Amino acid sequence: MSNTIEAEDRRFSIVFRFLGIINVIIASIWTLLIISPFDLSTNIQRIIAEGGPGTWFLLAYIVFIVGGVLGFFILSVIYGIYEVKGVRVNAIVTWIYLVLIYIGITVSSLLLGVAGYIGGSHYVMFHTSPETIHQILSPYIPFIRLFAVLAIIGILMGVISVIEADSR
């Protein structure tokens, strides 16, 4: 079994594009939650405007849009170019990289957003002290860090995949 993509197996551009489309749907729902005129148990706009933990929510949104949506569409274009030119890529490295960055970016962004929402809700609605909010956010930090590291490892593997393909 070869670890390179053969002509009939070239589908990485389609997979990256598909994941990009899924992320567009998630980002659209997230955007609707932010701009919604309805009170969703707490007012997300106030949570963002108050800063502090609400900034986590906004940062997660931006990271997801840049990495989860734009990043996957750009990768789709890169692999589409490789497919058209007949450039062979290491399929094993590319699949591992694809899975790591998708899980890493998606989960770390969502955890960061959930933590920001919960911390921001406590801050805005209950005027919770910063020390208590820190205690609320602390359990999320190791998991956010873990999934961010997975994304970084995936990105580094992607760089290896692209450099290896370009050197052929």
Backbone bond lengths (Angstrom), bond angles and torsions (degrees), N, CA, C in turn:
res aa  C-N    CA-C-N  psi(-1)  N-CA   C-N-CA  omega(-1)  CA-C   N-CA-C  phi
1 M - - - 1.455 - - 1.527 108.58 -
2 S 1.285 115.70 127.26 1.463 121.42 -178.79 1.517 110.56 -84.17
3 N 1.321 116.10 147.33 1.459 119.44 177.36 1.523 111.64 -96.95
4 T 1.331 117.01 13.80 1.464 120.35 176.06 1.521 109.15 -111.24
5 I 1.297 115.03 159.26 1.458 120.44 -178.96 1.518 109.02 -81.23
6 E 1.296 116.13 124.96 1.458 121.14 174.59 1.526 107.77 -89.29
7 A 1.306 116.95 168.30 1.469 121.75 -174.82 1.529 112.02 -53.77
8 E 1.317 118.01 -42.89 1.463 119.81 -176.67 1.531 113.14 -79.19
9 D 1.335 118.12 -11.41 1.456 121.56 -177.80 1.524 113.28 -102.87
10 R 1.317 117.95 6.52 1.459 120.23 -175.32 1.518 110.19 -76.19
11 R 1.305 116.08 96.59 1.457 120.42 -178.49 1.520 112.61 -136.42
12 F 1.320 117.90 9.42 1.458 118.92 -178.01 1.524 111.55 -62.50
13 S 1.319 117.67 -38.15 1.471 118.91 179.08 1.525 110.19 -62.13
14 I 1.317 117.38 -37.10 1.468 121.12 179.56 1.531 110.09 -68.45
15 V 1.323 117.11 -42.29 1.471 120.49 179.77 1.524 110.70 -64.16
16 F 1.353 117.13 -46.49 1.459 119.96 178.68 1.534 110.26 -62.02
17 R 1.325 117.30 -41.30 1.464 120.95 179.37 1.534 110.20 -63.97
18 F 1.329 117.11 -43.92 1.463 121.67 179.36 1.529 110.96 -60.17
19 L 1.332 116.47 -45.85 1.466 119.75 178.80 1.525 110.85 -65.98
20 G 1.316 117.09 -36.00 1.460 120.74 174.62 1.522 111.46 -60.82
21 I 1.329 117.16 -40.72 1.469 121.32 178.95 1.525 110.78 -66.38
22 I 1.319 116.96 -41.81 1.472 119.99 175.79 1.522 109.56 -58.86
23 N 1.330 116.40 -43.46 1.463 120.09 179.96 1.522 112.28 -66.99
24 V 1.326 117.66 -31.57 1.468 120.33 175.28 1.532 109.65 -63.27
25 I 1.311 116.86 -41.56 1.469 120.56 178.99 1.524 110.15 -63.72
26 I 1.340 116.77 -46.03 1.471 120.45 178.00 1.519 110.56 -61.72
27 A 1.332 116.92 -44.52 1.466 121.06 179.93 1.530 111.14 -63.98
28 S 1.317 117.29 -35.31 1.472 120.53 177.89 1.527 111.14 -65.29
29 I 1.312 116.47 -43.18 1.467 120.56 177.34 1.526 109.90 -63.23
30 W 1.325 116.46 -44.39 1.466 122.08 178.63 1.526 109.96 -59.93
31 T 1.333 116.57 -43.66 1.466 121.10 178.39 1.523 110.82 -62.42
32 L 1.323 116.27 -43.64 1.467 119.52 178.85 1.528 111.43 -61.70
33 L 1.330 117.00 -37.01 1.464 119.98 176.89 1.528 111.00 -63.77
34 I 1.331 116.35 -37.85 1.467 120.07 -179.03 1.526 111.52 -70.70
35 I 1.325 116.97 -42.21 1.471 119.74 -174.19 1.519 113.70 -95.70
36 S 1.305 117.66 0.45 1.463 121.65 -177.50 1.530 111.58 -58.61
37 P 1.343 116.55 135.79 1.458 119.15 177.50 1.533 112.03 -80.10
38 F 1.310 116.80 -6.57 1.455 120.94 -177.13 1.519 110.98 -91.30
39 D 1.320 117.25 148.49 1.460 121.97 178.12 1.526 108.09 -80.10
40 L 1.303 116.64 114.66 1.462 122.35 -177.53 1.526 109.85 -99.44
41 S 1.309 116.66 63.43 1.465 126.57 -176.80 1.518 111.54 69.80
42 T 1.282 118.92 -38.32 1.458 122.95 167.68 1.514 106.05 -141.04
43 N 1.258 117.66 158.93 1.445 121.03 -176.16 1.524 110.00 -89.04
44 I 1.334 116.51 107.51 1.463 121.66 -176.26 1.522 111.21 -59.38
45 Q 1.312 116.96 -37.47 1.465 119.67 179.98 1.526 111.35 -62.38
46 R 1.316 117.44 -39.01 1.470 120.38 177.04 1.517 111.31 -67.70
47 I 1.334 115.78 -37.07 1.466 120.10 179.41 1.523 109.72 -61.60
48 I 1.335 116.89 -44.22 1.467 120.82 179.13 1.521 110.31 -67.02
49 A 1.325 116.82 -44.34 1.471 121.05 -176.25 1.524 112.51 -65.50
50 E 1.319 117.69 -30.65 1.464 121.07 -178.53 1.528 112.18 -72.98
51 G 1.320 117.46 -15.93 1.472 119.95 179.27 1.511 111.52 77.68
52 G 1.315 116.58 -152.34 1.462 121.53 -179.26 1.517 111.14 56.68
53 P 1.340 118.00 -126.97 1.464 120.32 -178.41 1.525 112.37 -65.10
54 G 1.329 117.66 -24.17 1.461 120.04 175.97 1.516 111.94 -63.05
55 T 1.322 116.31 -25.01 1.463 121.04 176.86 1.526 109.96 -65.64
56 W 1.324 117.63 -33.13 1.460 121.69 176.39 1.520 109.51 -59.08
57 F 1.330 115.52 -43.43 1.466 120.93 -179.64 1.527 110.27 -60.41
58 L 1.325 116.50 -47.52 1.456 121.18 -179.05 1.531 111.26 -66.73
59 L 1.323 117.41 -41.53 1.459 121.28 177.81 1.532 110.37 -60.64
60 A 1.315 116.70 -43.19 1.465 120.47 179.01 1.523 110.77 -60.21
61 Y 1.310 116.37 -41.16 1.458 121.78 179.27 1.528 110.10 -61.68
62 I 1.315 117.11 -47.09 1.467 121.48 -178.84 1.531 110.38 -65.24
63 V 1.328 117.88 -44.22 1.465 121.33 178.90 1.527 110.29 -60.73
64 F 1.322 116.68 -41.73 1.459 120.08 -179.38 1.528 111.22 -65.72
65 I 1.343 117.19 -41.81 1.465 120.20 179.12 1.532 110.10 -64.22
66 V 1.319 116.88 -47.03 1.468 120.41 -176.34 1.533 111.03 -70.71
67 G 1.328 117.38 -51.99 1.463 120.60 -176.11 1.517 113.72 -81.50
68 G 1.319 115.81 -44.83 1.459 119.85 -173.59 1.508 114.67 -79.71
69 V 1.323 117.54 -32.10 1.463 119.98 -178.44 1.530 110.30 -101.00
70 L 1.323 116.50 -65.69 1.470 119.98 -177.24 1.526 111.31 -61.30
71 G 1.327 116.13 -43.37 1.465 120.02 -178.67 1.514 112.66 -58.21
72 F 1.324 117.23 -44.58 1.464 119.78 -178.41 1.520 111.99 -70.58
73 F 1.321 117.66 -35.05 1.461 118.49 176.63 1.525 111.18 -68.47
74 I 1.327 117.39 -38.21 1.467 120.55 177.40 1.533 109.97 -65.02
75 L 1.324 116.98 -43.04 1.464 119.91 177.66 1.524 110.94 -63.05
76 S 1.318 116.75 -36.29 1.458 120.75 176.30 1.527 110.49 -59.84
77 V 1.314 116.88 -42.20 1.471 121.24 178.62 1.531 110.47 -65.15
78 I 1.327 116.61 -45.56 1.477 120.36 -179.57 1.526 110.49 -58.85
79 Y 1.334 117.01 -48.66 1.459 119.49 -178.99 1.521 111.46 -70.99
80 G 1.331 117.35 -29.18 1.460 120.33 173.98 1.520 111.15 -63.32
81 I 1.325 117.01 -41.35 1.468 121.52 176.69 1.526 110.17 -62.79
82 Y 1.332 116.25 -43.80 1.465 119.46 177.76 1.528 110.42 -59.03
83 E 1.318 116.63 -42.93 1.463 120.26 -177.96 1.523 111.16 -64.36
84 V 1.333 116.94 -43.49 1.463 120.71 179.55 1.522 110.95 -63.74
85 K 1.334 116.83 -40.91 1.472 121.31 -178.71 1.525 112.36 -79.65
86 G 1.325 117.26 -9.43 1.457 119.89 -178.76 1.519 113.49 77.37
87 V 1.339 117.22 19.77 1.463 121.06 179.15 1.527 108.27 -74.52
88 R 1.315 114.46 132.04 1.463 119.77 -179.71 1.525 109.51 -91.28
89 V 1.321 115.87 134.53 1.461 120.78 176.47 1.519 109.06 -116.49
90 N 1.312 115.59 157.75 1.449 121.48 177.35 1.528 107.70 -73.95
91 A 1.314 116.53 106.70 1.463 121.61 -174.12 1.526 112.29 -64.78
92 I 1.316 117.84 -37.02 1.463 120.66 -178.89 1.523 110.41 -64.55
93 V 1.335 116.12 -50.26 1.469 120.48 179.50 1.533 109.94 -62.05
94 T 1.332 117.01 -41.10 1.459 120.61 -177.58 1.522 111.44 -66.51
95 W 1.328 118.30 -42.24 1.471 119.50 178.25 1.526 111.36 -64.91
96 I 1.331 116.84 -43.16 1.468 119.66 178.99 1.523 109.59 -61.40
97 Y 1.310 115.81 -44.88 1.468 121.37 179.61 1.526 111.02 -62.46
98 L 1.320 117.04 -44.30 1.458 121.14 179.70 1.535 110.64 -59.28
99 V 1.321 116.34 -48.42 1.472 120.86 -178.89 1.528 110.80 -64.61
100 L 1.334 117.53 -45.38 1.466 120.36 -178.47 1.525 112.32 -63.26
101 I 1.329 117.89 -44.28 1.466 117.48 -178.31 1.523 110.92 -71.97
102 Y 1.326 117.51 -34.99 1.464 118.23 -179.68 1.526 110.57 -66.37
103 I 1.314 116.16 -50.50 1.467 119.84 179.46 1.525 110.10 -64.89
104 G 1.322 117.49 -45.73 1.460 121.19 -177.63 1.516 113.29 -60.54
105 I 1.337 116.80 -50.88 1.467 119.91 -178.85 1.518 111.36 -67.58
106 T 1.319 117.17 -45.77 1.464 120.42 -176.27 1.523 111.60 -64.90
107 V 1.317 117.42 -51.49 1.467 120.34 -175.51 1.529 111.47 -69.93
108 S 1.332 117.84 -43.44 1.471 118.23 -179.95 1.527 110.86 -64.03
109 S 1.333 117.67 -39.16 1.470 120.32 178.19 1.522 111.52 -65.50
110 L 1.321 115.86 -45.12 1.464 118.93 -179.47 1.528 111.51 -65.52
111 L 1.335 117.65 -41.57 1.468 120.02 177.05 1.527 111.39 -63.57
112 L 1.323 116.43 -42.16 1.465 120.65 177.94 1.531 110.05 -62.03
113 G 1.333 116.43 -41.62 1.464 120.68 178.67 1.522 112.65 -66.01
114 V 1.324 116.57 -43.93 1.468 120.42 179.05 1.528 110.22 -63.60
115 A 1.322 116.58 -45.29 1.470 120.18 178.69 1.528 110.24 -60.84
116 G 1.326 116.57 -44.26 1.465 120.29 178.60 1.514 112.49 -62.69
117 Y 1.315 116.10 -39.86 1.464 120.31 178.58 1.532 110.69 -65.35
118 I 1.318 116.47 -48.16 1.469 120.30 -178.54 1.525 110.28 -64.81
119 G 1.334 116.98 -48.61 1.468 120.36 179.05 1.515 111.30 -62.45
120 G 1.343 116.41 -42.92 1.463 120.58 178.71 1.510 112.61 -64.92
121 S 1.329 117.56 -36.81 1.469 121.49 177.09 1.522 110.85 -62.58
122 H 1.332 116.04 -44.60 1.463 119.17 178.28 1.529 111.08 -63.32
123 Y 1.317 115.73 -38.82 1.459 120.43 -178.87 1.530 111.07 -67.93
124 V 1.315 116.92 -47.68 1.476 121.40 -175.09 1.522 112.02 -76.84
125 M 1.310 116.88 -45.65 1.467 120.22 -171.93 1.537 112.89 -84.01
126 F 1.331 116.14 -36.15 1.459 118.82 -173.26 1.526 113.21 -114.41
127 H 1.333 116.82 -0.26 1.465 122.21 -179.66 1.533 111.45 52.73
128 T 1.330 113.50 43.66 1.458 120.89 -179.12 1.522 110.09 -68.16
129 S 1.316 116.25 144.73 1.465 121.41 -178.59 1.530 110.39 -68.12
130 P 1.330 116.62 153.68 1.474 119.95 177.68 1.533 113.13 -57.41
131 E 1.319 117.32 -35.52 1.472 120.12 179.28 1.521 110.97 -63.74
132 T 1.325 116.65 -42.76 1.463 120.71 179.48 1.523 110.23 -68.61
133 I 1.316 117.00 -40.03 1.466 119.92 177.76 1.522 110.09 -62.19
134 H 1.329 116.65 -39.62 1.466 120.05 177.00 1.531 110.26 -59.04
135 Q 1.334 116.88 -40.96 1.464 120.49 178.11 1.529 111.19 -65.31
136 I 1.321 116.27 -34.50 1.469 120.49 178.26 1.532 110.19 -68.44
137 L 1.334 116.79 -40.86 1.463 121.51 -176.42 1.533 113.36 -79.19
138 S 1.318 117.04 -28.40 1.471 121.57 -173.93 1.524 115.10 -51.79
139 P 1.331 119.91 -42.75 1.476 118.66 -179.31 1.533 113.78 -62.65
140 Y 1.322 117.80 -23.82 1.466 120.85 -179.10 1.526 112.54 -78.21
141 I 1.322 116.77 -28.46 1.466 121.52 -170.15 1.535 113.39 -58.23
142 P 1.345 119.91 -47.87 1.477 117.89 -179.45 1.526 113.11 -61.35
143 F 1.332 117.32 -35.77 1.465 120.62 -179.81 1.527 111.44 -73.24
144 I 1.326 116.60 -39.49 1.465 120.26 175.63 1.522 109.15 -60.82
145 R 1.321 115.52 -44.59 1.473 121.01 179.88 1.531 110.54 -62.52
146 L 1.323 117.79 -45.26 1.459 122.24 -179.27 1.530 111.21 -58.25
147 F 1.330 116.52 -49.34 1.460 119.36 -177.66 1.531 111.85 -72.18
148 A 1.314 117.76 -29.98 1.466 120.19 174.32 1.531 110.07 -66.25
149 V 1.334 117.40 -40.31 1.462 121.14 177.32 1.537 110.14 -64.54
150 L 1.334 117.32 -40.02 1.467 119.58 176.38 1.526 110.57 -60.08
151 A 1.327 116.89 -41.88 1.469 120.69 178.11 1.522 110.47 -62.72
152 I 1.320 117.08 -42.05 1.469 120.88 -179.84 1.532 110.63 -64.65
153 I 1.324 116.85 -43.39 1.468 120.25 177.01 1.529 109.39 -61.00
154 G 1.329 116.63 -43.14 1.460 120.74 177.59 1.516 112.02 -60.65
155 I 1.325 117.03 -43.09 1.466 121.06 179.35 1.529 110.01 -62.47
156 L 1.321 116.93 -43.25 1.472 120.30 178.80 1.531 110.89 -63.05
157 M 1.326 116.86 -39.64 1.465 120.03 176.74 1.529 109.91 -65.60
158 G 1.319 117.11 -35.54 1.463 120.86 176.85 1.510 112.01 -63.91
159 V 1.321 115.41 -39.86 1.467 119.64 177.05 1.527 109.26 -62.25
160 I 1.325 116.62 -43.10 1.466 120.39 177.34 1.522 110.17 -60.04
161 S 1.331 116.90 -44.48 1.463 121.79 -179.88 1.522 111.21 -60.07
162 V 1.331 116.96 -45.22 1.465 121.10 -178.23 1.531 110.50 -69.19
163 I 1.327 118.03 -44.28 1.466 121.02 178.97 1.527 110.13 -61.72
164 E 1.324 115.69 -43.75 1.462 120.01 179.29 1.533 110.98 -62.44
165 A 1.324 117.07 -41.76 1.471 120.42 179.67 1.525 111.08 -68.21
166 D 1.315 116.88 -39.51 1.475 120.45 179.76 1.530 112.49 -68.46
167 S 1.326 116.63 -25.28 1.458 119.39 -178.67 1.527 112.43 -81.36
168 R 1.309 117.28 -7.23 1.473 120.59 -179.29 1.486 111.55 -83.55
